[in-house]
Amino acid sequence: MASYEDIFDRMDLRDWCDAGASESPMSMAQLLAKNSGGTGGDSGPVLPFPSLDRLHEACNAIPQSRDMTLGVEHGFLAIKDSLKFVLDPLTQPLSWMLEGALYAFTTIPWWVLIPLLVWGAWAATRKIGVTVFVAIVFLFFGLIDHLDVALQTLAIIFVCTGLSVLFGVPIGILMSRSDRLQKVMLPVLDMLQTLPSFVYLIPLIFLFSVTEPKLYGIAIILYAIVPVIRLTDLGIRLVDPDVIEAADAFGMTAGQKLTGVQLPLALPNIMAGVNQTIMMSLAMVVIASLVSAPGLGVLVLRGIRNLELGVGLVAGFGIVLLAVVLDRCSKAALQRIDPTHEAE
């Protein structure tokens, strides 16, 4: 570090550097060097990258990397109470919806609930093959004593996917109508889509109790809402301008064009977004089991923690079956609504 010390000395900043001297803990590199009998400095001729820790060794007035992470933590904790005060009443209905769905799916007798779900699959798809497959999957869950946890996972998916579509489609519509809003929203959507799923849980754990269903509900919605927003925006923007011009020639209002022209033509893209939202919700349910989300994810987590290979694999296969059921039902429902759309 002599090279950086020389730089600060030549810039006559030594007094400023020494004035910032403090008893700060050693960095990991310094600790390892001390334990190995070294000095922790770089004696070679190559100038090391001027990271904060490197510069701090030469000038104590420059903060360390740990100061930045502590600043982020202290900043979040400083606004935590205000955020909680605002978010608690806004998100409380989500807890009620999740609790209600879980209560309904776990208390209704299986001989009532399973026929209702199978009938719902038939009503949405009108396909015997898909309906029979749904019935077989639920019978399989019952035979291996996984029916209760599978229904818990399904209840969470229904609530979180429904809310994702409820909020995502209007946001996508607004984005399609405003280039400025799209430019603002795209970086936010990029961040939500690329942020590791575990990171969603970190701030939420500090804001809400792990016993509150909205903790994992918010994480699932934030993680899964991106596809339906993106594909709604894309679908409406891909509507042929000649069709919009013809609608204008007929004197249709903006609302009539949206409901009568743009949304029907964009429906395949919107349904593709809904399908991806369902898949991402299922993926996040497993992660959300770390913060008390019930369902098949708990068994996957148990298999990891206790090294129970069979438990984890069977629960994972159950999640795959639910994903296939929801995927086939959503695609068949789209094909029924829009016969020109060919199911994959």
C-alpha positions as a printed Julia matrix, in Angstrom:
344×3 Matrix{Float64}:
   0.0     0.0     0.0
   3.03    2.27   -0.07
   2.07    3.4    -3.55
  -1.28    4.78   -2.43
   0.25    6.33    0.66
   2.7     8.17   -1.6
  -0.17    9.43   -3.73
  -1.95   10.9    -0.71
   1.31   12.36    0.58
   2.07   14.03   -2.76
  -1.42   15.52   -2.81
  -0.78   16.99    0.68
  -3.73   15.04    2.09
  -1.85   13.3     4.88
  -3.23   15.59    7.6
  -6.78   14.92    6.37
  -6.13   11.18    6.26
  -4.64   11.11    9.75
  -7.48   13.23   11.11
  -9.89   10.49   10.05
  -7.95    7.75   11.84
 -10.11    5.52   13.99
 -10.03    2.13   15.59
 -11.8     0.2    12.82
 -11.9    -3.6    12.68
  -9.44   -5.31   10.38
 -10.57   -6.42    6.96
 -10.55  -10.12    6.08
  -7.39   -9.68    3.98
  -5.58   -8.05    6.91
  -6.72  -10.76    9.32
  -5.52  -13.54    7.01
  -2.21  -11.78    6.45
  -1.73  -11.34   10.19
  -2.44  -15.0    10.89
   0.0   -16.07    8.18
   2.72  -13.78    9.46
   2.42  -11.22    6.65
   1.71   -7.51    6.78
  -1.45   -7.5     4.7
   0.05   -5.1     2.16
   1.01   -5.61   -1.46
   4.79   -5.68   -1.94
   4.69   -6.38   -5.68
   5.16   -3.76   -8.37
   1.57   -4.08   -9.65
  -0.73   -1.36   -8.35
  -3.78   -3.04   -6.73
  -7.29   -1.94   -7.66
  -8.22    1.14   -5.57
 -11.08   -0.42   -3.65
 -12.4     1.26   -0.53
 -10.6    -1.19    1.74
  -7.3    -0.66   -0.1
  -7.62    3.11    0.04
  -8.66    2.97    3.7
  -5.39    1.24    4.54
  -3.54    4.2     3.05
  -5.91    6.9     4.28
  -8.07    6.34    7.35
 -10.46    9.13    6.34
 -11.78    7.0     3.46
 -14.55    4.64    4.61
 -14.32    0.87    4.29
 -16.66   -1.31    2.25
 -18.33   -2.44    5.45
 -19.26    1.19    6.15
 -21.28    1.24    2.94
 -23.21   -1.94    3.84
 -23.79   -0.65    7.36
 -25.05    2.62    5.89
 -27.59    0.75    3.78
 -28.69   -1.27    6.81
 -28.99    1.76    9.09
 -30.82    3.71    6.39
 -33.4     0.95    5.98
 -33.85    0.54    9.71
 -34.33    4.3    10.04
 -37.34    4.27    7.71
 -38.61    0.83    8.74
 -41.22    2.09   11.2
 -42.59    4.63    8.72
 -42.76    2.0     5.97
 -44.47   -0.45    8.29
 -46.98    2.21    9.34
 -47.93    2.81    5.71
 -47.7    -0.75    4.37
 -49.41   -2.59    7.24
 -52.98   -1.37    6.53
 -52.46   -1.54    2.75
 -51.28   -5.15    2.78
 -53.52   -6.49    5.54
 -56.24   -7.54    3.03
 -53.64   -9.81    1.43
 -53.23  -11.64    4.75
 -56.98  -12.0     5.05
 -57.27  -13.35    1.51
 -54.49  -15.87    2.01
 -55.86  -16.98    5.37
 -59.35  -17.3     3.9
 -58.15  -19.3     0.9
 -56.05  -21.62    3.07
 -58.96  -22.1     5.48
 -61.36  -22.92    2.65
 -59.0   -25.33    0.89
 -58.14  -27.17    4.1
 -61.59  -27.35    5.74
 -63.87  -28.15    2.83
 -64.2   -31.97    2.64
 -62.14  -33.56   -0.11
 -65.21  -35.21   -1.62
 -66.62  -31.7    -2.19
 -63.47  -29.74   -3.04
 -61.89  -32.17   -5.51
 -65.04  -32.47   -7.67
 -65.31  -28.67   -7.62
 -61.73  -28.29   -8.83
 -62.21  -30.94  -11.52
 -65.44  -29.25  -12.61
 -63.6   -25.91  -12.69
 -60.98  -27.43  -14.98
 -63.74  -28.72  -17.27
 -65.58  -25.39  -17.26
 -62.38  -23.52  -18.18
 -61.06  -25.92  -20.82
 -63.97  -28.05  -22.11
 -61.4   -30.75  -22.79
 -61.92  -34.27  -21.46
 -58.22  -35.14  -21.56
 -57.18  -32.13  -19.43
 -60.05  -32.71  -17.0
 -59.19  -36.39  -16.54
 -55.53  -35.48  -16.04
 -56.49  -32.99  -13.3
 -58.58  -35.65  -11.55
 -55.73  -38.2   -11.74
 -53.25  -35.71  -10.28
 -55.45  -34.98   -7.27
 -56.11  -38.69   -6.76
 -52.35  -39.26   -6.83
 -51.82  -36.57   -4.19
 -54.47  -38.23   -2.03
 -52.92  -41.68   -2.36
 -49.49  -40.48   -1.2
 -50.97  -38.36    1.65
 -49.89  -35.1     0.03
 -53.36  -33.8    -0.75
 -53.52  -31.28    2.11
 -50.15  -29.68    1.38
 -50.87  -29.66   -2.36
 -54.16  -27.85   -1.75
 -52.37  -25.33    0.47
 -49.92  -24.6    -2.33
 -52.81  -24.32   -4.79
 -54.63  -21.87   -2.52
 -51.56  -19.61   -2.32
 -51.12  -19.78   -6.11
 -54.76  -18.86   -6.75
 -54.59  -15.8    -4.5
 -51.16  -14.54   -5.58
 -51.69  -15.21   -9.29
 -55.13  -13.61   -9.18
 -53.75  -10.46   -7.57
 -50.79  -10.41   -9.96
 -53.19  -10.44  -12.92
 -55.52   -7.94  -11.25
 -52.71   -5.41  -10.81
 -50.44   -6.46  -13.67
 -52.86   -6.15  -16.6
 -53.88   -2.52  -15.8
 -50.23   -1.57  -15.32
 -49.4    -3.16  -18.68
 -52.27   -1.26  -20.31
 -51.03    2.04  -18.88
 -47.49    1.26  -20.07
 -48.76    0.56  -23.59
 -50.43    3.98  -23.69
 -47.49    6.0   -22.4
 -43.94    5.74  -23.69
 -42.75    7.82  -20.75
 -44.32    5.44  -18.23
 -42.8     2.51  -20.08
 -39.32    4.05  -19.82
 -39.84    4.52  -16.09
 -41.26    1.05  -15.49
 -38.83   -1.01  -17.56
 -35.85   -0.57  -15.17
 -38.13   -1.44  -12.24
 -39.36   -4.58  -14.01
 -35.79   -5.5   -14.96
 -34.77   -5.23  -11.31
 -37.73   -7.31  -10.11
 -37.03   -9.96  -12.73
 -33.29  -10.28  -12.09
 -33.23   -9.83   -8.32
 -32.47  -13.21   -6.69
 -35.6   -14.7    -5.17
 -34.03  -14.92   -1.7
 -33.36  -11.17   -1.72
 -37.1   -10.44   -1.86
 -37.45  -11.88    1.64
 -34.72   -9.78    3.33
 -36.52   -6.41    3.68
 -39.91   -8.08    4.18
 -38.63  -10.02    7.19
 -37.78   -6.72    8.88
 -41.14   -5.16    7.98
 -43.54   -7.97    8.83
 -43.76  -10.85   11.26
 -43.0   -14.31    9.89
 -46.41  -15.39   11.19
 -48.2   -12.99    8.81
 -49.17  -14.55    5.46
 -48.66  -11.22    3.68
 -44.9   -11.64    4.21
 -44.66  -14.47    1.7
 -47.64  -13.19   -0.3
 -45.91   -9.91   -1.16
 -42.7   -11.74   -2.08
 -44.57  -14.08   -4.44
 -46.53  -11.26   -6.09
 -43.47   -9.06   -6.62
 -41.57  -11.98   -8.08
 -44.38  -13.23  -10.34
 -46.09  -10.05  -11.54
 -43.42   -9.05  -14.08
 -44.37  -11.37  -17.01
 -48.02  -10.38  -17.09
 -47.09   -6.67  -17.08
 -44.5    -7.04  -19.83
 -46.62   -9.23  -22.1
 -49.74   -7.11  -21.67
 -47.76   -4.06  -22.72
 -46.17   -5.97  -25.6
 -49.45   -7.5   -26.79
 -51.26   -4.17  -26.99
 -48.32   -2.48  -28.73
 -48.22   -5.28  -31.33
 -51.82   -4.67  -32.41
 -51.8    -3.77  -36.11
 -51.95    0.04  -36.52
 -54.31   -0.45  -39.49
 -56.83   -2.1   -37.16
 -56.59    0.84  -34.76
 -57.03    3.24  -37.69
 -60.14    1.35  -38.79
 -61.53    1.56  -35.25
 -60.91    5.31  -35.26
 -62.71    5.58  -38.6
 -65.76    3.93  -37.03
 -65.7     6.56  -34.28
 -64.83    4.2   -31.41
 -63.78    5.82  -28.15
 -60.52    4.96  -26.41
 -62.35    2.65  -24.0
 -64.2     0.9   -26.81
 -60.97    0.4   -28.76
 -59.32   -1.07  -25.66
 -62.07   -3.53  -24.76
 -63.3    -4.32  -28.26
 -60.11   -4.33  -30.33
 -56.81   -4.15  -28.43
 -57.44   -6.54  -25.54
 -59.0    -9.29  -27.7
 -56.11   -9.11  -30.17
 -53.56   -8.99  -27.34
 -55.19  -11.86  -25.45
 -52.71  -14.56  -26.55
 -49.82  -12.48  -25.24
 -51.68  -11.64  -22.04
 -52.5   -15.3   -21.4
 -48.87  -16.21  -22.03
 -47.98  -13.69  -19.34
 -50.54  -15.23  -16.99
 -49.07  -18.66  -17.67
 -45.56  -17.45  -16.84
 -46.86  -15.71  -13.72
 -48.32  -19.01  -12.52
 -45.02  -20.8   -13.1
 -43.03  -18.12  -11.28
 -45.49  -18.17   -8.38
 -44.92  -21.9    -8.0
 -41.16  -21.39   -8.06
 -41.37  -18.72   -5.37
 -43.65  -20.84   -3.13
 -40.7   -23.13   -2.41
 -38.49  -20.18   -1.41
 -41.34  -18.66    0.61
 -41.46  -21.8     2.76
 -38.43  -20.34    4.53
 -40.75  -17.69    5.98
 -43.63  -19.95    7.04
 -45.43  -20.37    3.71
 -47.32  -23.69    3.97
 -47.61  -26.31    1.28
 -45.33  -28.55   -0.71
 -42.44  -26.13   -0.29
 -42.27  -27.05    3.41
 -41.62  -30.67    2.47
 -38.94  -29.64   -0.01
 -37.29  -27.57    2.7
 -37.57  -30.5     5.13
 -35.86  -32.77    2.61
 -32.98  -30.29    2.32
 -32.6   -29.67    6.05
 -32.84  -33.28    7.17
 -31.24  -34.82    4.06
 -34.45  -36.79    3.45
 -34.0   -37.5    -0.25
 -37.34  -39.18   -0.81
 -39.38  -36.49    0.94
 -37.75  -33.69   -1.03
 -37.97  -35.42   -4.41
 -41.61  -36.48   -4.01
 -42.62  -32.96   -2.92
 -40.66  -31.49   -5.82
 -42.39  -33.86   -8.21
 -45.72  -32.76   -6.71
 -44.88  -29.13   -7.5
 -44.07  -30.17  -11.07
 -47.45  -31.9   -11.35
 -49.24  -28.76  -10.12
 -47.26  -26.7   -12.61
 -48.27  -29.04  -15.45
 -51.93  -28.98  -14.36
 -52.06  -25.18  -14.26
 -50.09  -24.87  -17.49
 -52.37  -27.23  -19.41
 -55.52  -25.65  -18.0
 -54.43  -22.09  -18.84
 -53.37  -23.03  -22.38
 -56.54  -25.0   -23.02
 -58.62  -22.1   -21.67
 -56.82  -19.72  -24.05
 -57.44  -22.04  -26.99
 -61.12  -22.18  -26.09
 -61.38  -18.38  -25.87
 -59.27  -17.8   -28.98
 -59.59  -20.78  -31.38
 -56.93  -19.27  -33.66
 -54.36  -19.82  -30.91
 -52.77  -23.25  -31.18
 -51.86  -24.91  -27.89
 -48.24  -26.03  -27.6
